[in-house]
Amino acid sequence: MDVLQSMYDKQQKKLEEAMQEISSLKNENTKLRENQIKINSRLTIMEKETRVNNLEFHCIPENRGEHLVNTLKQMGKTIGSYVEDGHIVKCTRIAKWNKENNRPRTVLAKFATPLLRDKFFANVINYNKTHPSDKLNSSHLGIAGEKMPVFVCEHLTPGCQGITRSCSSICQREIV
């Protein structure tokens, strides 16, 4: 009988140790999850801060040897937002997500300050509102060929893009 009692006590002790370890692991897991949430929040803030000066330009036709800053200067003349040499820090085309898509690669422009970016973006919106039958297109940029509409939008983080898409789809369902 003493042998059984001894085995029972050992098992009871192992069970208590296992329960303590489980409790400790649960606490550690909770702390790690909280830490991950904080890190994700910081990352989101940093992504937004790095994109605050950027605009995306969609559907600008691609040409060999193109000079994108000059293209944006021409767009600025068209919309009444004159772009000078120091206003655009960097301008480049970014890779496509879907290689089979026939649309031209998106142009990403980094302006020197958020104020310059906001003025340019506001002038694009105002131009399209005041010219509803002749919205911003490739002919306004001095690009020969078929007239293609040009779209300008903020450079949103992937999370914000997902939220925007969800809102748009909800609005479209509600309107229809």
PADRENDO-839543 format. One record per atom (N, C-alpha, C, O): y negated, x, z; residue in three letters. Coordinates in Angstrom, 2 decimals. Atoms other than C-alpha are relative to their C-alpha. Layout:
c2;c1;c3;kolpa
Y;X;Z;ALA
...
***
This chain:
c2;c1;c3;kolpa
1.18;0.82;0.00;MET
0.00;0.00;0.00;MET
-1.26;0.87;0.00;MET
-2.25;0.53;-0.64;MET
1.14;-0.90;-0.03;ASP
-2.36;2.90;0.75;ASP
-0.30;0.57;-1.37;ASP
-1.45;0.81;-1.72;ASP
0.17;-0.54;1.35;VAL
-1.78;4.24;-2.76;VAL
-0.76;-1.00;-0.86;VAL
-1.68;-0.63;-1.60;VAL
0.68;1.04;0.77;LEU
-2.85;0.94;-4.30;LEU
-1.46;-0.14;0.44;LEU
-2.36;-0.28;-0.39;LEU
1.37;0.09;-0.51;GLN
-5.90;0.77;-2.03;GLN
-0.83;1.18;-0.49;GLN
-2.00;1.02;-0.86;GLN
0.69;-1.20;0.47;SER
-6.83;4.33;-3.01;SER
-0.34;-0.13;-1.49;SER
-1.45;0.21;-1.90;SER
0.25;0.19;1.44;MET
-6.47;3.52;-6.74;MET
-1.09;-1.04;-0.21;MET
-1.96;-0.89;-1.07;MET
1.02;1.05;0.10;TYR
-8.53;0.36;-6.25;TYR
-1.39;0.55;0.33;TYR
-2.36;0.26;-0.38;TYR
1.29;-0.60;-0.40;ASP
-11.30;2.30;-4.47;ASP
-0.54;0.93;-1.09;ASP
-1.74;0.93;-1.37;ASP
0.43;-0.89;1.08;LYS
-11.37;4.91;-7.26;LYS
-0.54;-0.80;-1.19;LYS
-1.58;-0.47;-1.76;LYS
0.44;0.84;1.12;GLN
-11.64;2.22;-9.91;GLN
-1.33;-0.68;0.32;GLN
-2.20;-0.81;-0.53;GLN
1.25;0.64;-0.44;GLN
-14.35;0.46;-7.90;GLN
-1.16;0.99;-0.10;GLN
-2.25;0.63;-0.54;GLN
1.03;-1.03;0.05;LYS
-16.30;3.72;-7.65;LYS
-0.38;0.30;-1.45;LYS
-1.56;0.44;-1.78;LYS
0.26;-0.24;1.42;LYS
-15.92;4.37;-11.41;LYS
-0.81;-1.15;-0.61;LYS
-1.71;-0.93;-1.42;LYS
0.71;1.18;0.50;LEU
-17.10;0.83;-12.12;LEU
-1.46;0.03;0.43;LEU
-2.35;-0.24;-0.37;LEU
1.38;-0.08;-0.49;GLU
-20.20;1.28;-9.94;GLU
-0.78;1.09;-0.74;GLU
-1.94;0.89;-1.10;GLU
0.66;-1.08;0.74;GLU
-20.98;4.61;-11.65;GLU
-0.32;-0.45;-1.43;GLU
-1.40;-0.16;-1.95;GLU
0.21;0.49;1.37;ALA
-20.57;2.98;-15.07;ALA
-1.14;-1.01;-0.04;ALA
-1.96;-1.01;-0.96;ALA
1.07;1.00;-0.06;MET
-22.84;0.09;-14.04;MET
-1.36;0.69;0.18;MET
-2.35;0.28;-0.43;MET
1.25;-0.74;-0.19;GLN
-25.49;2.56;-12.83;GLN
-0.41;0.69;-1.30;GLN
-1.59;0.70;-1.65;GLN
0.31;-0.66;1.28;GLU
-25.23;4.49;-16.11;GLU
-0.50;-1.01;-1.02;GLU
-1.44;-0.73;-1.76;GLU
0.45;1.05;0.93;ILE
-25.56;1.27;-18.11;ILE
-1.43;-0.41;0.33;ILE
-2.26;-0.56;-0.56;ILE
1.36;0.37;-0.42;SER
-28.62;0.30;-16.08;SER
-1.00;1.09;-0.39;SER
-2.09;0.79;-0.87;SER
0.87;-1.12;0.36;SER
-30.11;3.77;-16.61;SER
-0.25;0.03;-1.51;SER
-1.37;0.25;-1.95;SER
0.14;0.00;1.46;LEU
-29.44;3.59;-20.36;LEU
-0.87;-1.16;-0.49;LEU
-1.64;-1.02;-1.44;LEU
0.84;1.14;0.37;LYS
-31.01;0.13;-20.56;LYS
-1.47;0.32;0.25;LYS
-2.32;0.03;-0.59;LYS
1.39;-0.38;-0.31;ASN
-34.16;1.43;-18.85;ASN
-0.53;1.01;-1.01;ASN
-1.66;0.90;-1.48;ASN
0.41;-1.01;0.98;GLU
-34.27;4.45;-21.16;GLU
-0.24;-0.63;-1.37;GLU
-1.19;-0.29;-2.06;GLU
0.14;0.70;1.28;ASN
-33.77;2.20;-24.19;ASN
-1.30;-0.79;-0.04;ASN
-2.00;-0.79;-1.05;ASN
1.24;0.77;-0.07;THR
-36.64;-0.04;-23.07;THR
-1.21;0.92;-0.16;THR
-2.14;0.61;-0.89;THR
1.11;-0.96;0.11;LYS
-38.93;2.97;-22.63;LYS
-0.13;0.54;-1.42;LYS
-1.23;0.69;-1.94;LYS
0.03;-0.51;1.38;LEU
-37.95;4.32;-26.05;LEU
-0.56;-1.04;-0.97;LEU
-1.32;-0.70;-1.88;LEU
0.53;1.07;0.86;ARG
-38.67;0.96;-27.69;ARG
-1.51;-0.14;0.17;ARG
-2.24;-0.30;-0.81;ARG
1.44;0.07;-0.25;GLU
-42.09;0.80;-26.03;GLU
-0.72;1.18;-0.64;GLU
-1.80;1.02;-1.22;GLU
0.58;-1.20;0.60;ASN
-42.79;4.35;-27.17;ASN
-0.04;-0.13;-1.53;ASN
-1.02;0.27;-2.16;ASN
-0.04;0.19;1.46;GLN
-41.73;3.47;-30.73;GLN
-1.09;-0.97;-0.44;GLN
-1.72;-0.75;-1.48;GLN
1.06;0.96;0.33;ILE
-44.10;0.49;-30.75;ILE
-1.36;0.69;0.03;ILE
-2.18;0.47;-0.86;ILE
1.27;-0.73;-0.09;LYS
-46.97;2.74;-29.62;LYS
-0.17;0.94;-1.19;LYS
-1.24;1.02;-1.78;LYS
0.08;-0.95;1.12;ILE
-46.15;5.35;-32.27;ILE
-0.23;-0.74;-1.31;ILE
-1.03;-0.30;-2.13;ILE
0.21;0.80;1.22;ASN
-45.90;2.69;-35.01;ASN
-1.43;-0.51;-0.07;ASN
-2.03;-0.54;-1.15;ASN
1.38;0.47;-0.05;SER
-49.25;1.30;-33.91;SER
-0.96;1.12;-0.39;SER
-1.88;0.91;-1.18;SER
0.85;-1.15;0.34;ARG
-50.84;4.75;-34.08;ARG
0.11;0.33;-1.48;ARG
-0.89;0.61;-2.14;ARG
-0.22;-0.31;1.41;LEU
-49.29;5.37;-37.50;LEU
-0.73;-1.00;-0.89;LEU
-1.35;-0.62;-1.88;LEU
0.70;1.03;0.77;THR
-50.64;2.07;-38.82;THR
-1.50;0.24;0.01;THR
-2.16;0.13;-1.02;THR
1.44;-0.27;-0.11;ILE
-54.12;2.90;-37.54;ILE
-0.37;1.20;-0.86;ILE
-1.38;1.18;-1.57;ILE
0.28;-1.19;0.80;MET
-53.96;6.35;-39.14;MET
0.09;-0.29;-1.49;MET
-0.73;0.21;-2.27;MET
-0.12;0.37;1.42;GLU
-52.76;4.89;-42.47;GLU
-1.24;-0.76;-0.45;GLU
-1.77;-0.50;-1.53;GLU
1.19;0.77;0.36;LYS
-55.65;2.43;-42.46;LYS
-1.22;0.89;-0.09;LYS
-2.05;0.73;-0.99;LYS
1.15;-0.90;0.02;GLU
-58.15;5.17;-41.63;GLU
0.00;0.90;-1.22;GLU
-1.07;1.21;-1.76;GLU
-0.05;-0.87;1.18;THR
-56.93;7.38;-44.47;THR
-0.29;-0.76;-1.28;THR
-0.65;-0.14;-2.29;THR
0.21;0.80;1.20;ARG
-57.29;4.51;-46.94;ARG
-1.37;-0.69;-0.02;ARG
-1.67;-1.40;-0.98;ARG
1.25;0.74;-0.14;VAL
-60.72;3.28;-45.81;VAL
-0.99;0.30;-1.14;VAL
-1.84;-0.54;-1.44;VAL
0.92;-0.36;1.08;ASN
-62.54;5.10;-48.66;ASN
0.59;-0.27;-1.38;ASN
-0.06;0.03;-2.39;ASN
-0.71;0.09;1.27;ASN
-60.03;4.20;-51.39;ASN
-0.09;-1.37;-0.65;ASN
-0.20;-2.40;0.02;ASN
-0.16;1.21;0.79;LEU
-59.92;1.63;-54.17;LEU
1.12;0.24;-1.01;LEU
1.33;1.36;-1.47;LEU
-1.02;-0.05;1.04;GLU
-57.06;0.85;-56.56;GLU
-0.52;-0.71;-1.23;GLU
-1.15;-1.76;-1.14;GLU
0.39;0.57;1.29;PHE
-57.70;0.15;-60.24;PHE
1.27;-0.23;-0.80;PHE
1.98;0.73;-1.13;PHE
-1.22;0.35;0.71;HIS
-54.92;-1.69;-62.06;HIS
-0.30;-0.33;-1.45;HIS
-1.34;-0.90;-1.78;HIS
0.00;0.35;1.43;CYS
-54.28;-2.01;-65.81;CYS
-1.04;0.76;-0.82;CYS
-1.40;0.29;-1.90;CYS
0.85;-0.84;0.85;ILE
-56.65;0.73;-67.02;ILE
0.94;0.73;-0.95;ILE
1.80;1.48;-0.49;ILE
-0.91;-0.65;0.96;PRO
-54.95;1.91;-70.25;PRO
0.02;1.52;0.18;PRO
-1.01;2.14;0.45;PRO
-0.16;-1.45;-0.14;GLU
-53.58;5.46;-70.10;GLU
-0.22;0.68;-1.34;GLU
0.23;0.19;-2.38;GLU
0.20;-0.82;1.18;ASN
-54.68;8.10;-72.60;ASN
0.24;1.45;0.37;ASN
-0.01;1.86;1.50;ASN
-0.16;-1.44;-0.25;ARG
-53.78;11.76;-72.94;ARG
-1.38;0.62;0.14;ARG
-2.30;0.28;-0.60;ARG
1.27;-0.69;-0.18;GLY
-56.56;13.97;-71.68;GLY
-1.11;-0.87;0.55;GLY
-2.29;-0.54;0.42;GLY
1.02;0.89;-0.54;GLU
-58.33;11.09;-69.98;GLU
-0.72;0.65;1.17;GLU
-0.16;1.49;1.88;GLU
0.80;-0.49;-1.13;HIS
-61.09;11.85;-67.50;HIS
-0.34;-1.23;0.84;HIS
-1.29;-1.95;0.54;HIS
0.09;1.24;-0.77;LEU
-60.74;9.16;-64.84;LEU
-1.35;-0.17;0.69;LEU
-1.83;-1.29;0.82;LEU
1.30;0.12;-0.67;VAL
-64.00;9.96;-63.03;VAL
-1.02;-0.54;-1.00;VAL
-1.84;-1.39;-0.64;VAL
0.92;0.52;1.02;ASN
-65.91;9.38;-66.30;ASN
0.27;-1.47;-0.28;ASN
-0.65;-2.25;-0.51;ASN
-0.35;1.41;0.20;THR
-64.01;6.11;-66.77;THR
-0.61;-0.85;1.11;THR
-1.14;-1.93;0.85;THR
0.56;0.76;-1.12;LEU
-65.10;4.98;-63.30;LEU
-1.53;0.01;-0.04;LEU
-2.16;-0.96;0.38;LEU
1.46;-0.02;0.17;LYS
-68.67;6.09;-64.01;LYS
-0.42;-1.06;-1.01;LYS
-1.41;-1.76;-0.80;LYS
0.29;1.03;1.01;GLN
-68.62;3.88;-67.12;GLN
0.16;-1.39;0.60;GLN
-0.64;-2.29;0.33;GLN
-0.19;1.29;-0.67;MET
-67.24;1.02;-65.03;MET
-1.19;-0.27;0.91;MET
-1.68;-1.40;0.96;MET
1.16;0.15;-0.88;GLY
-70.05;1.61;-62.53;GLY
-1.24;-0.43;-0.76;GLY
-2.00;-1.28;-0.28;GLY
1.14;0.41;0.82;LYS
-72.66;1.34;-65.30;LYS
0.12;-1.46;-0.39;LYS
-0.86;-2.20;-0.37;LYS
-0.23;1.39;0.42;THR
-71.10;-1.92;-66.46;THR
-0.29;-0.98;1.12;THR
-0.91;-2.02;0.90;THR
0.14;0.95;-1.11;ILE
-71.10;-3.52;-63.02;ILE
-1.29;0.19;0.79;ILE
-1.58;-0.59;1.69;ILE
1.27;-0.23;-0.69;GLY
-74.43;-2.07;-61.89;GLY
0.13;0.79;1.28;GLY
-0.71;0.67;2.18;GLY
-0.21;-0.85;-1.17;SER
-73.05;0.38;-59.34;SER
0.14;1.43;-0.51;SER
1.25;1.91;-0.75;SER
0.00;-1.31;0.65;TYR
-74.02;3.79;-60.65;TYR
0.69;1.04;0.87;TYR
0.36;1.22;2.04;TYR
-0.80;-1.01;-0.69;VAL
-71.56;6.52;-59.68;VAL
-0.54;1.38;-0.38;VAL
-0.60;1.74;-1.55;VAL
0.49;-1.36;0.23;GLU
-72.99;10.00;-59.27;GLU
1.12;1.00;0.27;GLU
2.20;0.63;0.73;GLU
-1.05;-1.01;-0.07;ASP
-71.09;13.29;-59.23;ASP
0.66;0.14;1.36;ASP
1.86;0.40;1.40;ASP
-0.62;-0.18;-1.31;GLY
-70.48;13.46;-55.47;GLY
0.61;-1.25;0.59;GLY
1.20;-1.20;1.67;GLY
-0.46;1.28;-0.56;HIS
-69.53;9.81;-55.01;HIS
1.52;-0.14;0.03;HIS
2.07;-0.76;0.94;HIS
-1.46;0.11;0.04;ILE
-65.87;10.13;-56.02;ILE
0.58;1.36;0.35;ILE
0.38;2.34;-0.37;ILE
-0.58;-1.25;-0.49;VAL
-63.98;12.77;-54.07;VAL
1.26;0.35;-0.79;VAL
1.46;1.51;-1.16;VAL
-1.26;-0.23;0.70;LYS
-60.62;12.35;-55.82;LYS
0.35;-1.24;-0.80;LYS
0.14;-2.37;-0.35;LYS
-0.39;1.12;0.85;CYS
-59.34;10.21;-58.66;CYS
1.26;0.40;-0.75;CYS
1.28;1.40;-1.46;CYS
-1.27;-0.35;0.63;THR
-55.75;10.17;-59.89;THR
0.82;-1.25;-0.27;THR
0.57;-2.31;0.31;THR
-0.96;1.08;0.22;ARG
-53.00;7.99;-61.25;ARG
1.18;0.22;0.94;ARG
1.58;1.35;1.21;ARG
-1.13;-0.12;-0.92;ILE
-50.14;7.23;-58.89;ILE
1.27;-0.48;-0.69;ILE
1.22;-1.28;-1.62;ILE
-1.29;0.31;0.61;ALA
-46.45;6.92;-59.72;ALA
0.32;-1.49;0.11;ALA
-0.12;-2.17;1.04;ALA
-0.43;1.40;-0.01;LYS
-44.93;3.55;-60.57;LYS
1.19;-0.17;0.94;LYS
2.01;0.74;1.09;LYS
-1.18;0.33;-0.78;TRP
-42.47;1.89;-58.23;TRP
1.14;-0.36;-0.94;TRP
2.29;0.02;-0.72;TRP
-1.00;0.47;0.95;ASN
-40.69;0.30;-61.17;ASN
-0.28;0.67;-1.34;ASN
-1.27;0.36;-2.00;ASN
0.22;-0.77;1.23;LYS
-40.33;2.66;-64.15;LYS
0.08;-0.87;-1.25;LYS
-0.50;-0.52;-2.28;LYS
-0.14;0.86;1.17;GLU
-39.41;-0.20;-66.51;GLU
-1.21;-0.89;-0.25;GLU
-1.31;-1.52;-1.30;GLU
1.21;0.81;0.15;ASN
-42.73;-1.98;-65.96;ASN
-0.90;0.63;-1.05;ASN
-1.14;1.84;-1.03;ASN
0.83;-0.51;1.10;ASN
-44.96;-1.66;-69.05;ASN
-1.46;0.18;0.37;ASN
-2.23;0.74;-0.41;ASN
1.40;-0.16;-0.40;ARG
-48.22;-1.79;-67.12;ARG
-0.33;1.47;0.21;ARG
0.53;2.25;0.63;ARG
0.39;-1.39;-0.25;PRO
-50.19;1.46;-66.95;PRO
0.04;0.32;1.49;PRO
-0.05;-0.57;2.34;PRO
-0.02;-0.41;-1.40;ARG
-49.98;3.47;-63.75;ARG
-1.35;-0.32;0.65;ARG
-2.39;-0.30;0.00;ARG
1.19;0.34;-0.77;THR
-52.47;2.51;-61.06;THR
-0.87;1.24;0.21;THR
-0.36;2.34;0.42;THR
0.94;-1.07;-0.29;VAL
-55.60;4.62;-60.63;VAL
-0.45;-0.16;1.44;VAL
-0.83;-1.25;1.87;VAL
0.45;-0.01;-1.39;LEU
-56.45;5.56;-57.06;LEU
-1.23;0.89;0.10;LEU
-1.18;2.06;-0.27;LEU
1.25;-0.76;-0.14;ALA
-60.03;6.64;-56.33;ALA
-0.40;0.05;1.46;ALA
-0.42;-0.96;2.15;ALA
0.49;-0.19;-1.37;LYS
-61.25;8.09;-53.05;LYS
-1.50;0.26;-0.08;LYS
-1.94;1.26;-0.65;LYS
1.46;-0.13;-0.02;PHE
-64.98;7.57;-52.54;PHE
-0.42;0.87;1.18;PHE
0.33;1.04;2.14;PHE
0.50;-0.91;-1.04;ALA
-67.11;9.89;-50.41;ALA
-0.20;-0.71;1.34;ALA
0.04;-0.13;2.39;ALA
0.22;0.76;-1.24;THR
-67.96;7.16;-47.87;THR
0.49;-1.43;-0.17;THR
0.59;-1.92;-1.30;THR
-0.39;1.41;0.10;PRO
-66.76;3.65;-47.04;PRO
-1.12;-0.87;-0.57;PRO
-0.85;-1.86;-1.24;PRO
1.13;0.78;0.51;LEU
-70.27;2.36;-47.86;LEU
-0.03;0.03;-1.52;LEU
-0.25;-1.00;-2.15;LEU
-0.03;-0.10;1.47;LEU
-70.07;3.66;-51.45;LEU
1.15;-0.84;-0.57;LEU
0.98;-1.54;-1.56;LEU
-1.15;0.78;0.44;ARG
-66.62;2.13;-51.81;ARG
-0.28;-1.50;0.09;ARG
0.00;-2.24;-0.85;ARG
0.28;1.42;-0.20;ASP
-67.74;-1.22;-50.41;ASP
-1.02;-0.52;-1.01;ASP
-0.87;-1.62;-1.52;ASP
1.01;0.41;0.98;LYS
-70.80;-1.36;-52.68;LYS
0.63;-0.13;-1.38;LYS
0.39;-1.10;-2.10;LYS
-0.66;0.03;1.30;PHE
-68.69;-0.54;-55.74;PHE
0.90;-1.24;-0.10;PHE
0.85;-1.97;-1.09;PHE
-0.92;1.13;-0.02;PHE
-66.07;-3.14;-54.79;PHE
-0.76;-1.33;-0.05;PHE
-0.36;-2.24;-0.78;PHE
0.81;1.22;0.00;ALA
-68.72;-5.80;-54.08;ALA
-0.60;-0.24;-1.38;ALA
-0.67;-1.38;-1.84;ALA
0.57;0.15;1.34;ASN
-70.33;-5.13;-57.47;ASN
1.05;-0.43;-1.02;ASN
0.73;-1.18;-1.94;ASN
-1.08;0.46;0.89;VAL
-66.96;-5.57;-59.22;VAL
0.20;-1.50;0.19;VAL
0.30;-2.25;-0.78;VAL
-0.20;1.43;-0.29;ILE
-66.51;-8.94;-57.50;ILE
-1.16;-0.82;-0.54;ILE
-0.95;-1.85;-1.18;ILE
1.17;0.72;0.51;ASN
-70.07;-10.02;-58.31;ASN
-0.02;-0.04;-1.52;ASN
-0.36;-1.06;-2.11;ASN
-0.02;-0.03;1.47;TYR
-69.70;-8.92;-61.94;TYR
0.98;-1.04;-0.53;TYR
0.65;-1.79;-1.45;TYR
-1.01;0.96;0.47;ASN
-66.52;-10.97;-62.37;ASN
-0.43;-1.45;0.27;ASN
-0.09;-2.34;-0.50;ASN
0.50;1.35;-0.29;LYS
-68.19;-14.00;-60.72;LYS
-1.10;-0.41;-0.97;LYS
-1.16;-1.56;-1.40;LYS
1.13;0.33;0.88;THR
-71.30;-13.80;-62.90;THR
0.37;0.02;-1.47;THR
-0.39;-0.49;-2.30;THR
-0.47;-0.04;1.39;HIS
-69.32;-13.18;-66.11;HIS
1.42;-0.60;-0.07;HIS
2.36;0.12;-0.40;HIS
-1.36;0.57;-0.05;PRO
-66.38;-15.63;-65.83;PRO
0.73;0.02;-1.34;PRO
1.96;0.05;-1.37;PRO
-0.66;0.00;1.30;SER
-65.73;-15.64;-69.58;SER
0.23;1.42;-0.52;SER
0.96;1.61;-1.49;SER
-0.14;-1.40;0.44;ASP
-65.98;-11.83;-69.92;ASP
0.15;0.90;1.23;ASP
-0.66;1.79;1.47;ASP
-0.24;-0.79;-1.21;LYS
-64.52;-10.39;-66.71;LYS
0.28;1.45;-0.37;LYS
0.53;1.78;-1.53;LYS
-0.19;-1.43;0.20;LEU
-64.09;-6.65;-66.28;LEU
1.28;0.28;-0.78;LEU
2.37;-0.17;-0.39;LEU
-1.16;-0.32;0.82;ASN
-61.79;-5.30;-68.98;ASN
-0.14;1.38;-0.62;ASN
-1.15;2.06;-0.43;ASN
-0.03;-1.37;0.55;SER
-60.88;-2.14;-70.89;SER
-1.12;0.26;-0.99;SER
-1.53;1.41;-1.14;SER
1.09;-0.24;0.95;SER
-63.59;-2.66;-73.52;SER
-1.29;0.39;0.72;SER
-2.12;1.12;0.16;SER
1.17;-0.39;-0.78;HIS
-66.24;-2.34;-70.79;HIS
0.05;1.47;0.42;HIS
-0.98;2.06;0.75;HIS
-0.17;-1.39;-0.40;LEU
-64.84;1.10;-70.00;LEU
-0.09;0.95;-1.18;LEU
0.07;2.16;-1.02;LEU
0.09;-0.83;1.19;GLY
-65.26;2.33;-73.55;GLY
1.36;0.44;-0.51;GLY
1.46;1.45;-1.21;GLY
-1.35;-0.33;0.44;ILE
-61.51;2.35;-74.18;ILE
0.32;-0.85;-1.22;ILE
0.30;-2.08;-1.16;ILE
-0.32;0.70;1.24;ALA
-60.57;1.48;-77.74;ALA
1.38;-0.63;0.10;ALA
2.20;-0.23;0.92;ALA
-1.29;0.66;0.03;GLY
-57.67;-0.79;-78.50;GLY
-0.09;-1.42;0.51;GLY
-1.17;-2.01;0.61;GLY
-0.07;1.38;-0.47;GLU
-56.52;-4.13;-77.20;GLU
-0.78;-0.17;1.31;GLU
-0.73;0.68;2.20;GLU
0.80;0.31;-1.19;LYS
-58.81;-5.72;-74.62;LYS
0.95;-0.42;1.12;LYS
1.64;-1.44;1.02;LYS
-0.88;0.30;-1.13;MET
-56.95;-5.65;-71.29;MET
-0.84;-0.21;1.26;MET
-1.76;0.56;1.51;MET
0.74;0.19;-1.25;PRO
-58.22;-7.07;-67.99;PRO
0.26;1.16;0.96;PRO
1.36;1.71;1.00;PRO
-0.11;-1.06;-1.00;VAL
-58.87;-4.48;-65.27;VAL
-0.21;-0.63;1.37;VAL
-1.16;-1.38;1.58;VAL
0.05;0.57;-1.34;PHE
-58.24;-5.37;-61.65;PHE
-0.31;1.09;1.01;PHE
0.23;2.20;0.93;PHE
0.38;-0.96;-1.04;VAL
-59.79;-3.64;-58.64;VAL
0.35;-0.64;1.35;VAL
0.05;-1.81;1.59;VAL
-0.33;0.51;-1.33;CYS
-58.48;-4.01;-55.10;CYS
-0.04;1.13;1.02;CYS
-0.09;2.31;0.68;CYS
-0.01;-0.97;-1.08;GLU
-58.48;-2.31;-51.74;GLU
1.36;0.70;0.04;GLU
2.37;0.12;-0.37;GLU
-1.24;-0.77;-0.13;HIS
-55.86;0.38;-51.09;HIS
0.61;-0.33;1.36;HIS
0.33;0.34;2.35;HIS
-0.58;0.49;-1.25;LEU
-53.85;-1.48;-48.45;LEU
1.26;0.75;0.39;LEU
1.95;1.32;-0.47;LEU
-1.25;-0.58;-0.48;THR
-51.04;-0.15;-46.30;THR
1.15;-0.91;-0.43;THR
0.92;-2.09;-0.70;THR
-1.12;0.85;0.39;PRO
-47.54;-1.39;-47.19;PRO
0.15;-1.24;0.88;PRO
0.49;-2.32;0.37;PRO
-0.08;1.16;-0.90;GLY
-47.56;-3.66;-44.13;GLY
-1.02;-1.06;-0.35;GLY
-0.71;-2.25;-0.39;GLY
1.06;0.94;0.37;CYS
-50.87;-5.23;-45.12;CYS
0.27;-0.63;-1.37;CYS
-0.05;-1.79;-1.59;CYS
-0.34;0.54;1.31;GLN
-49.66;-5.63;-48.71;GLN
1.03;-1.13;0.15;GLN
0.93;-2.15;-0.52;GLN
-1.01;1.04;-0.23;GLY
-46.65;-7.59;-47.45;GLY
-0.62;-1.27;0.56;GLY
-0.26;-2.37;0.16;GLY
0.68;1.16;-0.59;ILE
-48.87;-9.86;-45.37;ILE
-0.82;-0.71;-1.07;ILE
-0.82;-1.94;-1.14;ILE
0.82;0.59;1.07;THR
-51.20;-10.40;-48.35;THR
0.88;-0.77;-0.98;THR
0.53;-1.88;-1.38;THR
-0.91;0.70;0.92;ARG
-48.26;-11.29;-50.63;ARG
0.50;-1.30;0.63;ARG
0.57;-2.33;-0.04;ARG
-0.49;1.20;-0.68;SER
-46.91;-13.74;-48.04;SER
-1.07;-1.09;0.02;SER
-0.78;-2.25;-0.26;SER
1.10;0.97;-0.03;CYS
-50.31;-15.42;-47.67;CYS
-0.24;-0.59;-1.38;CYS
-0.47;-1.80;-1.52;CYS
0.23;0.48;1.37;SER
-50.74;-15.65;-51.44;SER
1.07;-0.99;-0.41;SER
0.77;-2.03;-1.00;SER
-1.07;0.92;0.38;SER
-47.34;-17.25;-51.92;SER
-0.11;-1.32;0.75;SER
0.17;-2.38;0.18;SER
0.18;1.24;-0.77;ILE
-48.03;-19.76;-49.14;ILE
-1.13;-0.82;-0.60;ILE
-1.01;-2.04;-0.76;ILE
1.14;0.70;0.60;CYS
-51.41;-20.63;-50.67;CYS
0.38;-0.62;-1.33;CYS
-0.02;-1.75;-1.62;CYS
-0.41;0.54;1.29;GLN
-49.86;-21.07;-54.11;GLN
0.90;-1.21;0.17;GLN
0.77;-2.18;-0.58;GLN
-0.87;1.14;-0.25;ARG
-47.19;-23.39;-52.71;ARG
-0.80;-1.21;0.49;ARG
-0.50;-2.34;0.13;ARG
0.83;1.08;-0.54;GLU
-49.84;-25.42;-50.85;GLU
-0.86;-0.63;-1.08;GLU
-1.08;-1.84;-1.08;GLU
0.89;0.50;1.06;ILE
-52.09;-25.73;-53.91;ILE
0.79;-0.80;-1.02;ILE
0.32;-1.83;-1.51;ILE
-0.82;0.66;1.01;VAL
-49.28;-26.73;-56.27;VAL
0.67;-1.19;0.54;VAL
1.41;-1.87;-0.17;VAL
***
